[in-house]
Amino acid sequence: MKRPALDAMLRPRSSDDPAIDGVEEGKRLVRAAGGGGSSLAERLAERLRAFAWATPLHRLRLNGRHPVRLVAVPIDPVPGDVARGRAMLAGQINYLGEARDLARLDLAKPDWTPGFDRYLHGFDWLRDLSMAGSLSQGVPVAEALMSRWLARHADKVTDPAWSPALWGRRILFWTAHAPLILSSTDVVYRAQVLNTLARGARHLDRCADQAVAGTGRIAAWSGIVAAGLLIPGGEQRRAFAERGLARALGSGILSDGGVVSRSPVDLLEAVMLLGMVRACYEARGLEPPELMRAALSRMVPALLGVMHGDRALSCWQGGGPSTEAHIAAVIEASCIRTRPLRQSRDWGYQRLAAAGAVLIVDAAPPPIARLVAGGCASTLAFEFSDGPDRLVVNCGGARDHVVQLPGGLAEGLRTTAAHSTLTLADSNSTAILPDGTLGRGVTEVELSRQESDGASRIEASHDGYAARWGFVHRRQLLLTGDGRELRGEDALLPAGKRRAVSDAGFTLRFHLGPGVEAVPAAEGQAVMLRTANGALWQFRCKGGELSIDDSLWIDGQGRPVGIRQLVIVGQASGGGVHVSWAMKRAA
């Protein structure tokens, strides 16, 4: 397009246009990376805390009054998964493709992934079991697994079963699904459940702030709030817990509503936890504190801002799309009605939307290593959808530890190559170290954005390749006002006074959404794309060699799905390189 026409398209909209609410046009935003992984002192402190849990003094602190009942039983506002619940009735517990027979489940010898471990020890499965049949059907299954858990973990304060984050979740699920675990006529069993619940709350009173900032710490303090509301005599604990939850939200939720891990699935989890806490207040006929409403009023727009037209999440920081039904239930439980956040400075995601087309860009460095396990090198990647069709995606799923994939391939989901962006010399924009933490790479992202009736444009750059290769990656993206065309340019530019490496190979990837067919055009620089719903798009590029290759995507159930990817390869000279491309809807 000629420059005058482009300028006309980017002529600013009226300032009272609600579609650009919260967007600062033309302003350059700089997002610098935070610190790295845990220091030696922090790691030693973690070991000392774990050691302290096992001391007689800590066990003595857990003793206290034995509750004989709950003050109230809240209603879980989020429905469970019926299929998983029915599997439990049939004798099998499964989570994201990982399954164990209940009869042979050995809690003393865990041989499952961290995701399954959280599902098991957090008692999330109670939610699923409650959906599968009648109470009389579910109670024997729930009580049998509860009895085995108590026998193994009730008196042994060990990690991970007694981690603050898991105890917080456990209190929420035990209280919300009390009929499943407290319907027994066995007085000794009931007393053990309630006493363990009280001991877990006392444990959290002392160690909730030891959970990692973000969703884990929010879960821990949410559990204390629930205990203060639902265990008799909890008035003082409730006041203490509300102050702690305020601190957890302050350290874990960013000013624009995002979570510090930069993971949409973590933000979804945090909103869900606060929805369960709200249900605890409702069970007591009380109003939740203003701090919760204020936090949710920031969190829900940020969550909506990383959702596509299919009403599921985009895939960032190892998370998958989840499912439409689950997301809708979580948002409903928040009691917040709002619009998607379009521009987030701390959260780091930029959203462009026009006529049903949605573009979501990662415009920030990866999260601080000590705040997230399994962070991804995804800076400047994007996802693009047309209504319910996902055209360009990231592979996602790394944090689910996909059991259907070999370990090396599952770990590869964290790499830059698993995201729709540029890689240089087959390296990551931010290093992924052998111990799984993130190392050096992107420290700064510069961003500018313009909005108009004719088009919306984002220009961003990162320095992840500057130290090693002497290049800055700059990406420009323009979405037309009718949502029918996405144009982009990716450039490798010499990084200041650093000498750029000559003839460094680059690869530009566009992972195509599930069900998208790709057919190369005769001239070799174009591909026709047909979505599952029949929409036809044309992809063209200039500045590199275009080909089509296999890829994979992790769906909302944690299953690997075979997809295709468009690949552009070329060589960057010492002076840099420019690759232009465009996606245009043809039908």
ZIWO-V859739 format. One record per pair of residues at least 24 apart in sequence whose ideal C-beta (glycine too) atoms are under 7 Angstrom apart, sorted by the first residue. I is the first residue (numbers start at 0). J is the second residue. If there is no record, write none. Layout:
# ZIWO-V859739
i = <I/I>
j = <J/J>
This chain:
# ZIWO-V859739
i = <7/8/8/8/9/9/9/9/9/10/10/11/11/12/12/12/19/21/21/21/22/22/22/22/23/24/24/24/25/25/26/27/27/27/28/28/29/29/30/30/30/30/30/30/31/31/32/32/32/32/33/34/35/36/36/36/37/48/48/49/52/52/53/53/57/58/60/60/61/61/61/63/63/65/65/65/65/66/66/66/66/67/69/69/69/69/70/70/70/71/71/71/72/72/72/73/73/73/73/73/73/74/75/75/75/75/75/76/76/76/76/77/77/77/77/77/77/78/78/79/79/79/79/80/81/81/83/84/84/84/84/85/87/87/87/87/87/88/88/88/88/92/94/95/95/95/96/96/96/96/96/97/101/106/106/106/107/112/112/113/114/114/116/117/120/120/120/121/121/121/121/122/122/122/123/125/125/125/126/126/128/129/129/134/134/137/138/138/141/141/142/142/145/145/146/149/149/153/153/156/161/163/163/163/163/163/163/164/164/164/164/166/166/166/166/166/167/167/167/167/167/167/168/168/169/170/170/170/170/170/170/171/171/171/171/171/174/174/175/175/197/200/200/207/211/212/212/212/212/213/213/213/213/213/213/214/214/214/214/214/214/216/216/216/217/217/217/217/217/218/220/220/221/221/221/221/224/224/225/225/228/228/228/229/241/245/248/248/252/252/252/253/253/254/255/255/255/255/255/255/255/256/256/256/256/256/256/257/257/257/257/259/259/260/260/260/260/261/261/261/261/261/262/262/262/262/262/263/263/263/263/263/263/264/264/264/266/266/266/267/267/267/267/267/269/270/270/270/270/270/270/271/273/274/274/274/277/277/295/295/296/299/299/299/299/300/300/300/300/301/301/301/303/303/303/303/304/304/304/304/304/304/305/305/306/307/307/307/308/308/308/308/308/309/309/309/311/313/313/314/314/314/314/315/315/315/316/316/316/316/317/317/317/317/317/317/317/318/318/319/319/319/319/319/319/319/320/320/321/322/342/349/349/351/351/351/353/353/353/353/353/353/354/354/355/355/355/356/356/356/356/357/358/358/358/358/360/360/362/362/362/363/364/364/364/365/365/365/368/368/372/373/373/373/373/374/375/376/376/376/376/376/376/376/376/377/377/378/378/378/378/378/378/379/379/379/379/379/380/380/380/381/381/382/383/385/385/385/387/388/388/388/388/388/389/389/390/390/390/390/390/390/390/391/391/391/391/391/392/392/392/392/393/393/393/393/394/394/394/394/394/395/395/396/396/399/399/401/401/401/403/403/404/416/419/419/419/421/421/421/421/422/422/423/423/423/423/423/423/424/424/424/426/428/428/428/429/439/452/453/454/454/454/462/465/465/468/468/468/469/469/469/469/469/469/470/470/470/470/483/483/484/484/484/484/485/485/486/487/488/488/488/489/490/490/490/491/491/491/492/493/493/499/499/501/501/502/502/503/503/504/504/505/505/505/506/506/507/507/507/508/508/509/509/510/510/510/510/511/511/511/511/512/513/513/513/513/515/517/517/517/519/526/534/534/535/535/536/536/536/536/537/537/538/538/538/539/539/540/540/540/540/541/542/542/542/542/542/543/543/543/543/544/544>
j = <453/451/453/454/449/451/453/454/456/451/453/450/451/450/451/452/450/340/341/342/341/342/448/450/342/448/449/450/447/449/447/445/446/447/344/446/443/445/344/347/362/363/364/444/442/443/364/441/442/443/367/367/368/368/369/436/369/206/209/158/156/161/156/157/156/156/201/205/198/201/202/197/201/190/193/194/197/193/197/230/231/193/174/177/229/230/229/231/283/229/282/283/174/177/282/174/175/278/279/281/282/278/126/175/176/275/278/274/275/278/332/126/271/274/328/329/332/130/328/126/127/129/130/127/130/131/127/127/128/130/131/131/124/127/128/131/140/131/132/136/140/124/118/399/556/557/401/402/403/557/558/402/144/147/148/151/151/400/402/400/399/400/159/165/159/160/165/165/168/169/172/169/172/173/172/172/176/179/172/176/179/176/179/178/182/179/179/182/179/180/180/183/180/192/188/191/195/191/195/202/202/203/206/207/209/210/219/210/215/218/219/199/202/203/219/222/203/218/219/220/221/222/218/222/199/196/199/200/222/225/226/221/222/225/272/275/225/229/275/278/230/226/230/243/370/250/251/259/370/251/258/259/260/265/370/251/258/260/265/268/269/247/250/251/247/248/251/269/272/272/244/247/272/273/275/276/276/279/276/279/279/280/283/279/288/290/290/294/294/297/298/345/346/345/297/301/340/343/344/345/346/297/298/300/301/340/346/301/343/345/346/366/370/316/366/370/371/315/316/347/363/366/315/316/317/318/371/302/305/312/313/315/318/312/318/321/298/301/302/302/312/321/326/329/298/295/298/299/302/329/333/329/333/329/332/333/332/334/333/335/335/330/333/335/337/337/338/339/340/340/343/346/337/338/339/340/339/340/341/343/348/350/348/359/339/357/384/389/355/357/384/386/387/384/387/389/555/359/382/382/392/393/395/361/377/393/366/371/374/375/373/375/396/397/398/412/413/395/398/395/396/399/553/554/555/557/554/555/555/555/448/448/457/455/457/478/455/478/479/480/481/482/481/482/385/386/482/384/385/478/482/384/383/476/478/485/457/476/444/446/459/444/441/442/444/429/437/441/436/437/435/397/398/413/435/437/413/413/414/415/427/428/429/431/440/415/418/428/429/441/444/461/463/420/459/461/472/474/418/419/420/419/476/419/485/530/534/584/532/512/530/531/532/534/512/513/511/512/515/528/530/536/582/419/509/510/511/512/419/510/512/552/417/418/419/510/510/550/551/552/553/552/553/553/557/553/557/553/557/559/558/559/559/508/508/509/510/472/489/505/507/505/506/464/468/470/491/503/505/468/503/504/467/461/463/464/463/466/480/480/478/479/480/494/494/497/499/500/503/493/494/497/498/499/500/494/499/571/575/583/584/581/582/583/584/581/582/581/580/577/578/579/578/575/576/577/571/575/576/575/574/575/573/575/572/573/570/572/570/571/568/570/569/571/576/566/568/543/567/578/564/566/564/565/550/552/562/564/562/563/564/565/562/552/554/560/562/563/547/563/565/547/565/584/586/585/586/582/583/584/585/583/585/565/580/582/580/581/567/578/579/580/579/569/576/577/578/579/567/568/569/578/568/569>
